[in-house]
Amino acid sequence: MRRPNLILKLSPISFLLLNSKVVLVFLLRPVESSFCVEQPQLKSEVKRQVRLVDWHTLPVQRYTQVITSMNITDHEGAAAASSTFEIEHARQRKLKAQKATELSRRTLHRDEIIENCILYHDEYIIVANKPSGVLCVPGVHDNDSLANVVFDRFGSESNRVDQMIVHRLDMHTSGLVVFARTEVALKHLHTAFRDRKVRKQYEALVCGTLISNFGDVNLPLQRDPNFAPFMRVATVASQEESDRIIAALEHQGYKKMLRKPPKESLTTFQVVGREIYGGQSCTRVRLVPVTGRTHQLRVHCAAIGHPIIADPAYGYMGEAASNGGFSEDVMDKIYPRRADIELQRLVDKQVQLDEKKLCLHAKLLCFSHPITGAPLTFEA
């Protein structure tokens, strides 16, 4: 039997607090070199009570990599550089929010989507390959979406768009999505997704070079109290901040959103290949969301120092908090070989030139037909 490889398990990290100093404790464990782990075996791992990462004693967010690259050494100059970066980041947040709003409000070309995106349909289900930049479902503003296009073309037993929705993809994520046409099909598919009997695989292109060829990212997620409705890794500090903000809020919708407790979140990854984009190193990875949290794959990739290329929320100068909510100082300590700010900036420069879309694709979807029970596998 081949001796298993030793890899770094990217699980919640333990800390020893000694004399007000934080010591990071990494545990290396042997993991079978095969990535093919059945999801039911992993299921027990996500039933544990959520443990918030106790990083509230670490420094507040600074952009040390940018300051270092600018060769600024005096305190006043460093503060000015950090302030300049943050001002530009705030400007970029606003621009990206405006762009996302415009994108979500556009009217879709129905004939083009039906011709190019519908992979399978019968009297019970429809499977489509959603393009990036297209809403999966109408949302609170009732914008045009793939669900509307599918409903208009194929209809449903309930004569309601919302009764076709089984699961969803982010607007910027492309790939496979299934819709139900009958109430029985919807119920069976909801049960299959809830019980994790559906196999899903995504492929992403991330900034930098991942050291490990495969592994787990096991970090709890919550709504970011400072950048709602986006997500972040849940820490003691972020939960305390959320409690303070909730107490001061008058908007009941945001109160309800932020009151939702952090949830255990588990992603497995496997390196497919290492590439160059814009003259910079990047890694193509296969991602499996064992749990299905909002923006899980995008936040987890950012939180381990390898944000997905062209991510307008969790990537370089995105709308959400950088690094899944962790500061640059924390990231330097945990992932010294991550994709630093300078590498991300250079990649983003090429992204802007190419007008590249989010490099995250729902590539594989396997499930049993909700009526016949026949195994179905779709790849796009």
C-alpha positions in Angstrom: 0.0 0.0 0.0 1.3 3.4 -1.0 2.3 5.6 1.9 -0.2 8.6 2.2 1.1 12.0 1.5 1.5 14.6 4.3 -0.4 17.7 3.4 -1.6 20.8 5.2 -5.2 20.4 6.4 -6.9 23.8 6.1 -9.2 23.3 9.0 -10.1 25.8 11.8 -6.7 26.6 13.3 -6.0 26.4 17.0 -4.3 29.2 18.9 -2.3 29.3 22.1 -2.6 32.6 23.9 0.7 33.1 25.7 1.7 36.4 27.4 -0.8 38.2 25.1 0.9 36.8 22.0 -0.8 34.6 19.5 0.9 31.4 18.5 -0.5 29.6 15.4 -0.7 25.8 15.8 -0.9 23.9 12.5 -1.5 20.2 12.6 -0.1 18.1 9.8 -2.0 14.8 9.3 -1.7 12.0 6.7 -4.4 12.1 4.1 -5.0 9.5 1.4 -3.5 10.8 -1.9 -6.8 10.0 -3.7 -9.2 12.9 -3.7 -12.3 10.7 -4.2 -13.9 10.9 -0.8 -17.5 10.1 -0.6 -19.7 13.0 0.6 -21.5 10.8 3.2 -18.2 10.2 5.0 -17.7 13.9 5.2 -21.2 14.6 6.3 -20.5 13.9 10.0 -17.8 16.6 10.0 -20.3 19.4 9.4 -22.7 18.4 12.2 -20.4 19.8 14.9 -21.2 23.0 16.7 -19.8 26.0 14.9 -16.5 27.1 16.5 -15.7 30.7 15.8 -12.1 31.4 15.0 -10.6 33.4 17.9 -8.6 36.0 16.0 -10.0 39.1 17.7 -6.6 39.9 19.3 -4.8 40.1 16.0 -4.0 43.4 14.3 -6.7 45.4 12.5 -6.7 45.3 8.7 -3.7 46.9 7.0 -2.4 46.6 3.5 1.2 45.8 4.4 2.0 44.2 1.0 1.2 47.3 -0.9 3.1 49.5 1.5 6.1 47.2 1.3 6.0 47.2 -2.5 6.1 51.0 -2.5 9.2 51.1 -0.4 7.7 53.4 2.3 9.3 53.0 5.7 8.3 56.0 7.7 5.0 55.8 9.7 3.5 58.9 8.1 4.2 57.7 4.6 2.9 54.2 5.4 -0.3 55.6 6.8 -0.8 57.8 3.7 -0.2 54.8 1.4 -2.7 52.7 3.4 -5.2 55.6 3.3 -4.8 56.0 -0.5 -5.3 52.3 -1.0 -8.5 52.3 1.1 -9.9 55.3 -0.7 -9.3 53.6 -4.0 -10.9 50.4 -2.7 -14.0 52.3 -1.6 -14.2 53.9 -5.0 -13.9 50.5 -6.7 -16.6 49.0 -4.4 -19.0 51.7 -5.5 -18.2 51.1 -9.2 -18.5 47.3 -9.0 -21.8 47.7 -7.1 -23.2 49.9 -9.9 -22.0 47.5 -12.6 -23.6 44.5 -10.8 -26.9 46.4 -10.5 -26.9 47.3 -14.2 -26.1 43.7 -15.1 -28.9 42.4 -12.9 -31.5 44.7 -14.5 -30.9 43.9 -18.1 -33.5 42.0 -20.2 -32.2 38.6 -21.3 -32.2 37.4 -24.9 -34.5 34.4 -24.5 -34.1 32.7 -27.9 -30.3 32.8 -27.5 -30.4 31.3 -24.0 -32.9 28.6 -25.0 -30.8 27.6 -28.0 -27.4 27.6 -26.3 -28.0 26.9 -22.6 -30.7 24.2 -22.3 -29.0 20.8 -22.0 -31.9 18.6 -21.1 -35.7 18.8 -20.5 -38.6 16.5 -20.0 -42.0 16.9 -18.4 -40.5 16.9 -14.9 -37.1 18.7 -15.0 -35.0 21.1 -17.0 -31.2 21.3 -16.8 -29.4 24.4 -18.1 -25.8 25.7 -18.5 -26.1 29.2 -17.0 -23.8 31.9 -18.5 -21.8 34.2 -16.2 -23.5 37.5 -15.7 -27.1 36.1 -15.8 -29.2 36.0 -12.7 -30.3 32.4 -11.8 -33.5 33.5 -10.1 -35.5 36.8 -10.1 -34.6 37.8 -6.5 -36.3 40.5 -4.4 -36.4 43.0 -7.2 -38.0 40.5 -9.6 -35.3 41.0 -12.3 -35.2 39.0 -15.4 -33.4 35.7 -14.8 -32.7 32.2 -16.2 -35.6 30.9 -14.2 -38.0 33.4 -15.9 -36.6 32.3 -19.4 -37.1 28.6 -18.5 -40.6 29.3 -17.1 -41.7 31.3 -20.2 -40.5 28.6 -22.5 -41.5 25.3 -20.7 -44.0 26.4 -18.0 -44.7 24.5 -14.8 -47.5 22.6 -13.1 -47.9 25.3 -10.5 -47.7 28.1 -13.1 -45.3 29.9 -10.7 -41.6 30.7 -11.4 -40.6 30.3 -7.7 -42.0 26.8 -7.6 -39.4 25.7 -10.2 -36.4 26.7 -8.2 -34.4 23.8 -6.8 -31.1 25.5 -6.1 -29.2 28.5 -7.5 -25.9 29.9 -8.7 -24.5 33.3 -8.1 -25.1 35.8 -10.9 -21.3 35.8 -11.8 -20.9 32.0 -11.6 -21.5 30.0 -14.7 -22.6 26.4 -15.0 -25.1 23.7 -14.4 -28.5 24.3 -12.7 -31.6 22.1 -12.5 -35.2 23.4 -12.4 -38.4 21.4 -11.5 -41.6 21.5 -13.6 -43.9 19.6 -11.1 -44.5 19.8 -7.4 -43.4 16.2 -6.9 -40.2 16.7 -8.8 -39.5 19.9 -6.8 -40.0 18.1 -3.5 -37.8 15.1 -4.4 -35.0 17.3 -5.7 -35.1 19.6 -2.6 -34.8 16.4 -0.5 -31.9 15.1 -2.5 -30.0 18.5 -2.2 -30.7 18.7 1.5 -29.5 15.1 2.2 -26.4 15.7 0.0 -27.3 13.0 -2.4 -26.5 15.3 -5.3 -22.9 15.3 -6.5 -21.5 18.8 -7.5 -18.1 19.8 -8.8 -16.9 23.2 -9.7 -13.8 24.4 -11.5 -12.1 27.6 -10.7 -8.9 29.6 -11.7 -7.4 31.1 -8.6 -4.6 33.6 -8.1 -1.2 32.3 -7.2 0.2 28.8 -6.7 -1.5 26.4 -4.3 1.1 24.5 -2.4 -1.1 21.4 -1.6 -2.5 19.3 -4.4 -5.6 18.6 -2.5 -7.2 19.2 0.9 -10.1 20.7 2.9 -11.1 24.2 3.8 -13.2 24.0 6.9 -14.1 27.5 8.0 -17.5 28.7 9.3 -19.2 31.5 7.4 -21.5 34.4 8.3 -23.0 37.5 6.8 -20.4 40.3 7.0 -21.8 42.9 9.4 -19.7 45.6 7.6 -20.4 44.5 4.0 -23.8 42.9 4.0 -25.2 41.0 2.2 -21.7 39.5 1.4 -20.2 36.7 3.5 -17.0 36.3 5.5 -15.3 33.8 7.8 -16.9 33.9 11.2 -14.6 34.9 14.1 -15.2 35.9 17.6 -14.5 39.5 16.6 -16.8 39.5 13.6 -19.6 38.0 15.7 -19.1 40.7 18.4 -19.1 43.4 15.6 -22.3 41.9 14.2 -24.0 42.0 17.6 -23.0 45.7 18.0 -24.3 46.6 14.5 -27.6 44.7 15.0 -28.3 46.7 18.2 -27.8 50.0 16.3 -29.8 49.1 13.2 -33.3 50.2 12.5 -33.7 48.4 9.1 -35.5 45.2 10.0 -34.4 43.4 6.9 -30.7 43.8 7.7 -31.4 42.9 11.3 -32.9 39.6 10.3 -30.1 39.0 7.8 -27.3 39.6 10.4 -29.0 37.7 13.2 -28.5 34.4 11.3 -25.9 32.5 13.1 -22.6 31.4 11.6 -22.7 28.0 9.8 -20.1 25.3 9.5 -18.8 25.3 6.0 -16.7 22.6 4.3 -15.0 22.7 0.8 -12.7 20.1 -0.6 -10.2 21.0 -3.4 -7.9 19.3 -5.9 -5.4 21.0 -8.1 -6.1 20.3 -11.8 -3.1 22.3 -13.2 -0.8 25.3 -12.7 -1.0 28.0 -15.3 0.1 31.6 -16.1 -2.4 34.4 -16.6 -1.3 38.0 -17.3 2.3 36.9 -16.7 1.4 35.7 -13.2 1.1 32.3 -11.6 -2.4 30.9 -11.1 -3.9 27.5 -10.3 -6.8 25.6 -11.8 -8.7 23.7 -9.0 -11.6 21.4 -8.8 -13.9 22.4 -5.9 -16.6 20.4 -4.1 -18.9 22.3 -1.7 -19.7 19.6 0.9 -22.0 22.2 2.5 -23.8 24.7 0.3 -23.5 28.1 1.9 -23.9 31.4 0.1 -20.7 32.3 -1.8 -18.9 29.5 0.0 -16.4 28.6 -2.7 -15.5 32.3 -3.3 -15.0 33.1 0.3 -13.1 30.0 1.1 -10.7 30.5 -1.8 -10.1 34.1 -0.7 -9.7 33.1 2.9 -6.8 30.8 2.1 -5.0 33.5 0.1 -6.0 32.4 -3.4 -9.0 34.4 -4.5 -10.8 33.4 -7.7 -9.6 35.4 -10.7 -12.1 38.1 -11.8 -14.2 37.9 -8.6 -15.9 41.3 -8.3 -16.8 40.7 -4.7 -14.1 38.6 -3.0 -11.2 39.3 -5.3 -8.8 42.3 -5.7 -10.6 45.5 -4.5 -13.9 43.7 -4.5 -17.2 44.7 -2.9 -16.8 42.4 0.0 -14.0 42.2 2.7 -10.7 41.0 1.3 -9.3 37.6 2.4 -12.6 36.3 3.5 -12.5 39.0 6.3 -9.0 38.4 7.6 -6.4 41.2 7.7 -3.3 41.2 5.7 -1.2 40.7 8.8 -3.2 37.6 9.7 -2.9 36.2 6.2 0.9 36.8 6.2 1.2 34.7 9.3 -1.0 31.9 8.2 -0.3 31.7 4.5 3.1 33.2 3.7 3.1 31.7 0.2 -0.3 33.0 -0.7 -1.1 35.3 -3.7 -0.1 38.7 -2.2 -1.7 42.0 -3.0 0.8 42.8 -5.7 0.3 39.6 -7.6 -3.5 40.1 -7.3 -3.1 43.6 -8.6 -1.2 42.5 -11.7 -3.7 39.7 -12.4 -6.6 42.2 -12.0 -4.9 44.5 -14.5 -5.1 41.7 -17.1 -8.7 40.9 -16.1 -9.7 44.5 -16.8 -7.9 44.4 -20.2 -9.6 41.1 -21.2 -13.0 42.1 -19.6 -12.8 38.7 -18.0 -15.7 37.2 -16.1 -15.5 35.3 -12.8 -13.5 32.1 -13.3 -15.9 29.8 -11.4 -17.9 27.2 -13.3 -20.3 24.6 -12.0 -18.9 21.8 -14.2 -20.5 18.6 -13.0 -24.0 17.8 -11.6 -25.1 14.2 -10.8 -28.4 13.2 -9.3 -31.2 10.7 -9.6 -34.2 11.6 -11.7 -36.9 12.7 -9.2 -39.6 10.5 -10.9 -37.9 7.6 -12.6 -34.9 7.3 -10.3 -32.6 6.9 -13.2 -29.0 8.2 -12.5 -28.3 11.5 -14.4 -24.9 13.0 -15.0 -24.4 16.4 -16.7 -21.1 18.0 -17.5 -20.6 21.4 -19.1 
